[in-house]
Amino acid sequence: MASPIIDRRREPRHPVLQIGMILADPSAAPRYCLVVDRSNSGVRLRTTSDFQAPSEFFLRCMGTESKYKVVWRRGSSLGAMVTR
């Protein structure tokens, strides 16, 4: 019998499915991503397969901009937490 999956999230996620912009380097062009879901403490993003987001970046989405730090990566998906 398989063990149940334990949800270790500190806060509930809310689906977003909006286009966001990753702003990493002031001299580089912004990169677009799909913001899959977000919580008060973080986001889950999907990027294009030819782009790997840097370990820290600003994300602009839905009229807000916040700084994030990547905490996990799986292929073109990543999870990032808000840095304060």
C-alpha positions in Angstrom: 0.0 0.0 0.0 1.4 3.4 -1.0 1.9 6.0 1.7 -0.3 9.1 1.4 1.2 12.3 0.0 1.8 14.8 2.7 1.2 18.5 1.8 4.0 20.4 3.6 3.1 23.9 2.3 2.9 26.6 4.9 0.2 28.5 3.1 -2.5 27.5 0.6 -1.8 28.0 -3.1 -4.2 29.8 -5.4 -4.3 29.1 -9.1 -3.2 32.1 -11.2 -2.5 31.0 -14.8 -1.2 34.4 -15.9 1.8 35.5 -17.9 4.5 37.1 -15.8 7.9 38.6 -16.5 11.1 37.5 -14.9 13.5 40.4 -14.4 16.9 39.1 -13.5 19.6 41.4 -14.9 18.9 45.1 -15.6 20.9 44.8 -18.9 19.0 41.7 -20.1 15.6 41.6 -21.6 12.8 40.3 -19.4 11.7 36.7 -19.9 8.1 35.7 -19.9 6.8 32.8 -17.8 3.5 31.3 -16.8 2.6 31.9 -13.1 0.8 28.6 -12.4 -0.1 29.4 -8.8 0.9 31.6 -5.9 0.6 31.9 -2.1 1.5 34.7 0.3 5.0 33.2 0.5 5.8 32.0 -3.0 5.0 31.0 -6.6 5.1 28.1 -9.0 6.3 29.1 -12.5 6.7 27.4 -15.8 9.4 28.8 -18.2 10.4 27.9 -21.7 12.7 24.9 -22.0 15.5 27.1 -23.3 15.6 29.4 -20.2 16.7 28.6 -16.7 15.7 31.4 -14.2 18.5 32.6 -12.0 18.5 31.7 -8.4 17.2 35.1 -7.4 15.0 37.3 -9.6 12.1 39.8 -9.6 8.8 38.7 -10.9 6.3 41.1 -12.4 2.7 39.8 -12.6 -0.8 41.2 -12.2 0.4 44.7 -11.5 2.9 43.7 -8.7 6.6 43.1 -8.6 8.4 41.1 -5.9 11.8 39.5 -5.4 12.0 35.7 -5.3 14.5 33.0 -4.5 14.3 29.6 -6.3 13.7 26.7 -3.9 13.2 23.8 -6.3 13.4 23.0 -10.0 11.9 20.3 -12.1 12.4 20.6 -15.9 10.9 23.9 -17.0 8.9 24.3 -13.7 10.2 25.9 -10.5 9.1 27.0 -7.1 10.3 30.2 -5.6 9.8 31.9 -2.2 9.4 35.6 -1.6 12.5 37.3 -0.2 12.0 40.3 2.0 
